[in-house]
């Protein structure tokens, strides 16, 4: 079993990991899945499109616009960015505040 530390860093490293980039990109006005994917490739793709990170290999040119690859410990996995921004949104569903405020459990902790 190989050390997976570099792959974990790719996913979670502060400010530049895939998950932090998803969060920060999602907070920008008019964020899209394609802008998230572009940001990933800009950060992890290396200069002149030369992909230096062995855990972030370059997808086929026809897939580059909406795909990225993470080389996990078992094998590379290709991700399509459709709905990443929407699924990562931390929006509170409408009506949840009213529902919680009427809950006896909520009132118990409010005191």
Z-matrix of the N, CA and C atoms (Angstrom, degrees):
N
C 1 1.454
C 2 1.526 1 108.70
N 3 1.283 2 117.03 1 121.17
C 4 1.467 3 122.53 2 -178.36
C 5 1.527 4 110.51 3 -79.10
N 6 1.314 5 115.74 4 154.44
C 7 1.455 6 121.85 5 176.23
C 8 1.533 7 108.48 6 -66.65
N 9 1.308 8 116.57 7 126.94
C 10 1.459 9 122.32 8 -175.14
C 11 1.532 10 112.45 9 -102.82
N 12 1.322 11 117.20 10 13.57
C 13 1.460 12 121.54 11 -174.74
C 14 1.527 13 112.98 12 -59.11
N 15 1.326 14 118.25 13 -42.68
C 16 1.469 15 121.24 14 -178.37
C 17 1.527 16 111.59 15 -66.06
N 18 1.305 17 116.78 16 -35.18
C 19 1.465 18 120.27 17 177.06
C 20 1.528 19 109.95 18 -68.35
N 21 1.319 20 116.94 19 -42.05
C 22 1.470 21 121.03 20 177.57
C 23 1.523 22 109.92 21 -62.03
N 24 1.326 23 117.69 22 -39.97
C 25 1.465 24 121.04 23 176.42
C 26 1.525 25 110.99 24 -62.16
N 27 1.323 26 117.00 25 -42.00
C 28 1.466 27 120.94 26 177.95
C 29 1.525 28 110.30 27 -57.58
N 30 1.303 29 116.65 28 -39.28
C 31 1.458 30 120.73 29 -178.39
C 32 1.521 31 112.81 30 -77.40
N 33 1.332 32 118.16 31 -38.16
C 34 1.459 33 119.15 32 -166.64
C 35 1.523 34 116.97 33 -123.49
N 36 1.316 35 120.04 34 -3.48
C 37 1.459 36 120.87 35 -175.89
C 38 1.529 37 111.60 36 -56.99
N 39 1.313 38 115.65 37 135.06
C 40 1.463 39 122.10 38 -176.53
C 41 1.528 40 111.23 39 -54.14
N 42 1.297 41 115.87 40 131.13
C 43 1.474 42 126.32 41 177.04
C 44 1.525 43 115.47 42 72.70
N 45 1.304 44 119.93 43 -29.25
C 46 1.463 45 120.43 44 -175.45
C 47 1.524 46 114.16 45 -121.74
N 48 1.319 47 118.09 46 -7.68
C 49 1.459 48 120.38 47 177.32
C 50 1.531 49 110.31 48 -68.95
N 51 1.300 50 116.33 49 161.49
C 52 1.467 51 120.66 50 -178.49
C 53 1.525 52 111.11 51 -58.40
N 54 1.318 53 118.32 52 -46.33
C 55 1.473 54 120.20 53 -178.37
C 56 1.526 55 112.68 54 -68.24
N 57 1.349 56 119.89 55 -45.64
C 58 1.471 57 118.23 56 174.56
C 59 1.532 58 113.22 57 -61.46
N 60 1.345 59 117.57 58 -36.50
C 61 1.467 60 119.23 59 176.78
C 62 1.520 61 111.58 60 -65.44
N 63 1.321 62 117.04 61 -36.56
C 64 1.461 63 120.46 62 176.71
C 65 1.523 64 110.17 63 -62.06
N 66 1.319 65 116.40 64 -44.15
C 67 1.466 66 120.53 65 179.62
C 68 1.524 67 111.16 66 -64.87
N 69 1.333 68 117.68 67 -48.25
C 70 1.469 69 119.74 68 -177.22
C 71 1.528 70 111.70 69 -68.77
N 72 1.315 71 117.70 70 -39.31
C 73 1.467 72 120.21 71 178.11
C 74 1.515 73 110.60 72 -65.18
N 75 1.322 74 116.73 73 -38.87
C 76 1.460 75 120.92 74 -179.60
C 77 1.518 76 113.45 75 -64.86
N 78 1.326 77 117.15 76 -21.55
C 79 1.467 78 121.01 77 -179.52
C 80 1.526 79 112.50 78 -86.72
N 81 1.327 80 117.02 79 -9.17
C 82 1.458 81 119.30 80 -179.23
C 83 1.526 82 110.05 81 -81.28
N 84 1.338 83 116.75 82 149.43
C 85 1.459 84 118.93 83 178.65
C 86 1.537 85 110.41 84 -62.52
N 87 1.283 86 115.23 85 139.57
C 88 1.466 87 122.58 86 177.19
C 89 1.528 88 113.17 87 59.87
N 90 1.317 89 116.66 88 32.50
C 91 1.461 90 120.20 89 177.39
C 92 1.521 91 109.72 90 -65.95
N 93 1.321 92 115.65 91 142.16
C 94 1.457 93 120.87 92 176.85
C 95 1.524 94 108.76 93 -131.87
N 96 1.309 95 115.30 94 164.88
C 97 1.460 96 119.53 95 176.01
C 98 1.525 97 110.74 96 -61.71
N 99 1.311 98 116.51 97 -36.78
C 100 1.465 99 120.13 98 179.91
C 101 1.530 100 111.44 99 -68.18
N 102 1.338 101 117.26 100 -36.58
C 103 1.469 102 118.87 101 177.41
C 104 1.527 103 110.32 102 -68.84
N 105 1.328 104 117.30 103 -34.25
C 106 1.462 105 121.08 104 174.77
C 107 1.530 106 110.06 105 -63.24
N 108 1.318 107 116.64 106 -47.20
C 109 1.459 108 120.67 107 -179.79
C 110 1.533 109 111.17 108 -62.42
N 111 1.320 110 116.90 109 -41.17
C 112 1.462 111 121.07 110 177.26
C 113 1.521 112 110.54 111 -61.13
N 114 1.324 113 116.36 112 -43.02
C 115 1.466 114 120.53 113 178.93
C 116 1.530 115 111.03 114 -62.81
N 117 1.318 116 117.09 115 -41.52
C 118 1.468 117 120.43 116 176.66
C 119 1.520 118 111.28 117 -57.48
N 120 1.321 119 116.01 118 -48.16
C 121 1.464 120 120.13 119 -178.40
C 122 1.527 121 111.63 120 -68.27
N 123 1.331 122 117.38 121 -32.71
C 124 1.468 123 120.12 122 176.65
C 125 1.525 124 111.18 123 -67.08
N 126 1.320 125 116.72 124 -41.28
C 127 1.463 126 120.96 125 -177.16
C 128 1.523 127 112.21 126 -76.61
N 129 1.310 128 116.69 127 -44.59
C 130 1.465 129 120.09 128 -172.55
C 131 1.523 130 114.24 129 -103.38
N 132 1.317 131 116.77 130 -4.32
C 133 1.456 132 119.82 131 -174.73
C 134 1.506 133 115.86 132 -82.33
N 135 1.301 134 117.88 133 -14.86
C 136 1.450 135 119.32 134 -179.00
C 137 1.526 136 111.16 135 82.22
N 138 1.302 137 116.14 136 171.50
C 139 1.467 138 121.79 137 -178.61
C 140 1.520 139 110.59 138 -76.56
N 141 1.315 140 115.63 139 147.29
C 142 1.465 141 123.14 140 178.31
C 143 1.528 142 112.46 141 54.04
N 144 1.313 143 115.77 142 35.83
C 145 1.474 144 122.72 143 178.08
C 146 1.531 145 112.84 144 60.93
N 147 1.318 146 116.56 145 16.47
C 148 1.463 147 120.60 146 176.34
C 149 1.526 148 107.38 147 -87.18
N 150 1.307 149 116.47 148 108.66
C 151 1.451 150 120.90 149 -173.83
C 152 1.516 151 110.32 150 -81.60
N 153 1.324 152 115.62 151 107.04
C 154 1.451 153 122.46 152 -175.67
C 155 1.534 154 112.54 153 -88.19
N 156 1.320 155 117.62 154 -30.21
C 157 1.453 156 120.67 155 -174.95
C 158 1.530 157 110.36 156 -75.06
N 159 1.322 158 117.82 157 116.56
C 160 1.466 159 119.74 158 -177.30
C 161 1.533 160 113.22 159 -67.69
N 162 1.319 161 117.23 160 -15.45
C 163 1.463 162 120.32 161 178.64
C 164 1.524 163 112.41 162 -95.55
N 165 1.330 164 116.69 163 0.43
C 166 1.464 165 122.15 164 179.04
C 167 1.531 166 108.71 165 -132.50
N 168 1.339 167 116.77 166 67.25
C 169 1.471 168 118.97 167 -178.39
C 170 1.528 169 111.57 168 -69.27
N 171 1.302 170 115.12 169 155.15
C 172 1.467 171 121.13 170 -178.80
C 173 1.529 172 110.38 171 -76.60
N 174 1.341 173 116.74 172 130.44
C 175 1.472 174 119.24 173 175.11
C 176 1.528 175 110.65 174 -70.90
N 177 1.289 176 115.69 175 169.24
C 178 1.459 177 121.67 176 173.69
C 179 1.530 178 107.95 177 -57.25
N 180 1.336 179 118.85 178 142.74
C 181 1.471 180 120.72 179 -178.13
C 182 1.527 181 114.95 180 -50.98
N 183 1.324 182 118.99 181 -35.96
C 184 1.470 183 119.83 182 179.48
C 185 1.531 184 112.17 183 -70.28
N 186 1.331 185 117.07 184 -19.26
C 187 1.468 186 121.72 185 -179.49
C 188 1.520 187 113.16 186 -99.70
N 189 1.308 188 117.83 187 -8.71
C 190 1.458 189 122.78 188 -171.76
C 191 1.529 190 113.00 189 -59.17
N 192 1.318 191 118.31 190 -35.61
C 193 1.467 192 121.08 191 -174.31
C 194 1.530 193 113.46 192 -64.36
N 195 1.334 194 118.14 193 -34.43
C 196 1.463 195 118.93 194 -175.68
C 197 1.535 196 113.79 195 -133.22
N 198 1.329 197 116.82 196 21.07
C 199 1.458 198 121.21 197 179.80
C 200 1.518 199 111.33 198 -135.42
N 201 1.305 200 114.66 199 151.74
C 202 1.455 201 120.89 200 168.05
C 203 1.519 202 107.38 201 -141.92
N 204 1.312 203 115.64 202 160.03
C 205 1.460 204 121.40 203 -177.49
C 206 1.523 205 109.21 204 -123.04
N 207 1.316 206 115.36 205 136.01
C 208 1.456 207 121.43 206 171.38
C 209 1.520 208 107.01 207 -117.18
N 210 1.313 209 115.29 208 126.10
C 211 1.468 210 119.95 209 177.64
C 212 1.524 211 107.19 210 -87.81
N 213 1.332 212 115.46 211 97.10
C 214 1.460 213 121.67 212 177.32
C 215 1.519 214 108.88 213 -77.34
N 216 1.328 215 116.89 214 174.66
C 217 1.464 216 119.22 215 -175.66
C 218 1.519 217 112.40 216 -61.71
N 219 1.317 218 118.11 217 -31.09
C 220 1.463 219 120.40 218 -177.95
C 221 1.531 220 112.20 219 -84.42
N 222 1.350 221 115.61 220 -45.42
C 223 1.463 222 119.49 221 -177.61
C 224 1.521 223 109.35 222 -172.14
N 225 1.320 224 117.94 223 164.85
C 226 1.467 225 120.48 224 176.55
C 227 1.534 226 110.94 225 -69.07
N 228 1.327 227 115.10 226 141.83
C 229 1.467 228 121.52 227 177.63
C 230 1.519 229 107.50 228 -124.26
N 231 1.333 230 116.21 229 127.03
C 232 1.457 231 120.95 230 179.33
C 233 1.524 232 108.79 231 -95.19
N 234 1.338 233 116.02 232 130.40
C 235 1.460 234 123.18 233 -179.68
C 236 1.518 235 109.46 234 -112.42
N 237 1.322 236 116.49 235 137.66
C 238 1.459 237 122.96 236 171.73
C 239 1.515 238 106.34 237 -102.17
N 240 1.333 239 117.52 238 131.41
C 241 1.459 240 121.15 239 -169.19
C 242 1.528 241 115.56 240 -80.66
N 243 1.295 242 120.01 241 7.32
C 244 1.462 243 121.29 242 179.44
C 245 1.516 244 112.83 243 -55.36
N 246 1.314 245 117.80 244 123.68
C 247 1.471 246 126.14 245 176.06
C 248 1.524 247 114.86 246 72.89
N 249 1.322 248 119.46 247 10.45
C 250 1.464 249 120.24 248 178.19
C 251 1.527 250 110.72 249 -60.92
N 252 1.325 251 117.41 250 -47.11
C 253 1.470 252 121.20 251 -177.53
C 254 1.523 253 110.40 252 -63.43
N 255 1.316 254 117.39 253 -47.52
C 256 1.471 255 121.03 254 -178.82
C 257 1.523 256 111.81 255 -63.59
N 258 1.315 257 116.94 256 -41.28
C 259 1.467 258 120.23 257 -178.88
C 260 1.521 259 111.99 258 -70.67
N 261 1.309 260 117.89 259 -24.08
C 262 1.457 261 121.28 260 -179.16
C 263 1.533 262 112.85 261 -91.00
N 264 1.317 263 117.61 262 -6.88
C 265 1.469 264 120.99 263 -178.84
C 266 1.525 265 110.05 264 -62.88
N 267 1.323 266 115.22 265 139.25
C 268 1.455 267 120.69 266 -179.66
C 269 1.526 268 111.39 267 -101.33
N 270 1.308 269 116.23 268 33.96
C 271 1.458 270 120.29 269 -179.62
C 272 1.529 271 110.24 270 -69.69
N 273 1.311 272 115.04 271 137.59
C 274 1.457 273 120.72 272 175.77
C 275 1.524 274 107.65 273 -83.55
N 276 1.318 275 117.55 274 126.56
C 277 1.468 276 119.03 275 -179.81
C 278 1.528 277 111.40 276 -58.01
N 279 1.335 278 115.49 277 142.04
C 280 1.461 279 119.13 278 -179.07
C 281 1.529 280 109.43 279 -61.89
N 282 1.300 281 115.69 280 140.16
C 283 1.462 282 121.36 281 179.86
C 284 1.517 283 114.01 282 89.36
N 285 1.319 284 118.06 283 -12.31
C 286 1.459 285 119.90 284 -178.15
C 287 1.522 286 111.33 285 -67.08
N 288 1.335 287 117.24 286 -39.34
C 289 1.464 288 120.33 287 178.09
C 290 1.521 289 111.17 288 -57.66
N 291 1.337 290 116.61 289 -47.08
C 292 1.466 291 120.58 290 -179.84
C 293 1.519 292 110.75 291 -64.39
N 294 1.300 293 116.83 292 -41.04
C 295 1.465 294 121.32 293 179.73
C 296 1.529 295 110.79 294 -62.43
N 297 1.319 296 116.58 295 -45.43
C 298 1.464 297 120.36 296 -179.68
C 299 1.523 298 112.10 297 -67.67
N 300 1.327 299 116.57 298 -39.43
C 301 1.463 300 118.98 299 -177.80
C 302 1.523 301 112.18 300 -66.06
N 303 1.324 302 117.58 301 -21.72
C 304 1.463 303 121.54 302 177.78
C 305 1.522 304 112.63 303 -90.47
N 306 1.302 305 116.97 304 -5.22
C 307 1.453 306 121.68 305 -177.73
C 308 1.526 307 110.57 306 -78.15
N 309 1.330 308 117.60 307 133.66
C 310 1.469 309 120.46 308 176.15
C 311 1.541 310 111.57 309 -61.01
N 312 1.303 311 116.73 310 -34.04
C 313 1.458 312 120.84 311 179.76
C 314 1.525 313 110.50 312 -65.08
N 315 1.323 314 117.00 313 -42.18
C 316 1.464 315 121.21 314 178.27
C 317 1.525 316 109.94 315 -62.08
N 318 1.314 317 117.36 316 -44.93
C 319 1.456 318 121.66 317 -179.30
C 320 1.525 319 111.84 318 -64.99
N 321 1.335 320 116.91 319 -32.04
C 322 1.448 321 120.78 320 178.39
C 323 1.538 322 110.90 321 -64.41
N 324 1.325 323 117.19 322 -40.73
C 325 1.459 324 121.58 323 -179.63
C 326 1.517 325 112.08 324 -80.85
N 327 1.309 326 117.45 325 -19.47
C 328 1.456 327 122.01 326 -177.96
C 329 1.534 328 110.84 327 -68.99
N 330 1.305 329 116.75 328 -29.23
C 331 1.468 330 120.87 329 -176.20
C 332 1.465 331 113.26 330 -71.91
